[in-house]
Amino acid sequence: QVQLVESGGGLVQPGGSLRLACAASGFTFNRYGITWHRHAPGKERELVASSTYTGGSTNYVDSVKGRFTISRDNAKNTVYLQMNSLKPEDTAVYYCNAVWWTNNYWGQGTQVTVSS
């Protein structure tokens, strides 16, 4: 059974940090490109960060560059999103997504709330 399970979300004050994790199972993880998306109330879903299947190339939306870092551990079938210097506008549900050819899998999401 294919699963992507996000964890690590929560409530954090502005300027704080969180590390999200996405644990994969049921498919050959190291073949898949991985992206993190977020969806805030009243806004469209946004691609935040992406990683190639090796982790050798990463990309970020401009609003998180220099603050967020995507990484992956293929031995653990897990991808991470380190989020530093968090801002209230980072508040959203964060989802991981795995894609390889026509295979496209999503996790259930984890809530991140940045508020004082």
C-alpha positions in Angstrom: 0.0 0.0 0.0 1.4 3.4 -1.0 1.7 5.8 1.8 3.1 9.3 2.4 2.9 10.4 6.0 3.8 13.9 7.0 4.7 14.9 10.5 6.3 17.7 12.4 3.8 20.4 12.0 2.5 22.5 14.9 2.2 26.0 16.4 5.4 28.1 16.4 6.1 31.8 17.1 7.3 34.1 14.3 11.0 33.7 13.8 10.9 30.1 15.0 11.7 26.8 13.3 10.0 23.6 12.4 11.2 20.5 10.6 8.6 18.6 8.7 9.2 14.9 7.7 7.4 12.9 5.0 7.8 9.1 5.4 7.2 7.0 2.3 6.2 3.4 1.9 4.8 1.0 -0.7 6.8 2.3 -3.6 10.4 2.7 -4.8 11.1 6.0 -3.1 14.5 6.6 -4.6 13.1 6.8 -8.2 10.7 9.7 -7.3 11.1 13.4 -7.4 9.6 14.9 -4.2 7.9 18.3 -3.7 6.5 20.1 -0.8 3.3 22.1 -1.3 1.3 24.2 1.0 -2.3 25.3 1.0 -3.5 28.3 3.1 -7.1 29.2 3.7 -8.4 31.4 0.9 -5.3 30.8 -1.3 -4.4 28.5 -4.0 -2.1 25.5 -3.3 1.5 26.6 -3.7 4.6 24.6 -4.7 7.2 25.4 -2.0 10.2 23.2 -2.6 11.3 20.4 -4.8 14.0 17.7 -4.9 15.2 15.4 -7.7 15.2 11.7 -7.0 18.8 11.9 -5.8 18.5 15.1 -3.9 21.2 16.6 -6.0 19.1 19.4 -7.3 16.6 21.5 -5.3 14.4 24.4 -6.0 12.3 26.8 -3.9 9.6 29.4 -4.4 11.1 32.9 -3.9 9.2 33.5 -0.7 11.0 30.8 1.2 14.5 30.9 -0.4 17.1 31.2 2.3 14.7 30.1 5.0 13.5 26.6 3.9 15.7 23.6 3.0 14.4 20.4 1.4 16.5 17.2 1.9 16.0 13.5 1.6 17.3 10.3 3.1 16.7 7.6 0.5 18.0 5.0 3.0 15.1 5.9 5.3 12.6 6.7 2.5 12.0 10.1 4.1 12.1 13.7 2.9 12.4 16.7 5.1 11.6 20.3 5.0 13.6 22.4 7.5 11.8 25.7 8.0 13.6 28.6 9.7 12.7 32.2 10.4 9.0 31.3 10.0 6.5 34.1 9.3 2.8 34.3 9.8 2.3 34.0 6.1 3.9 30.6 6.2 0.8 29.3 8.0 -0.8 26.5 5.9 -1.3 22.8 5.6 1.9 21.4 4.1 1.8 18.3 1.8 4.5 16.2 0.3 4.1 14.8 -3.2 6.0 12.0 -4.9 6.1 11.8 -8.7 7.6 9.4 -11.2 6.3 9.1 -14.7 2.5 8.8 -14.4 2.7 7.9 -10.7 1.7 10.8 -8.4 1.2 10.3 -4.7 0.1 12.7 -2.0 0.3 12.7 1.8 -2.5 13.8 4.0 -0.8 17.0 5.1 0.4 18.5 8.3 -0.7 21.9 9.7 1.8 24.6 10.3 0.6 27.7 12.3 2.9 30.6 12.8 1.5 33.0 15.4 2.4 34.9 18.5 
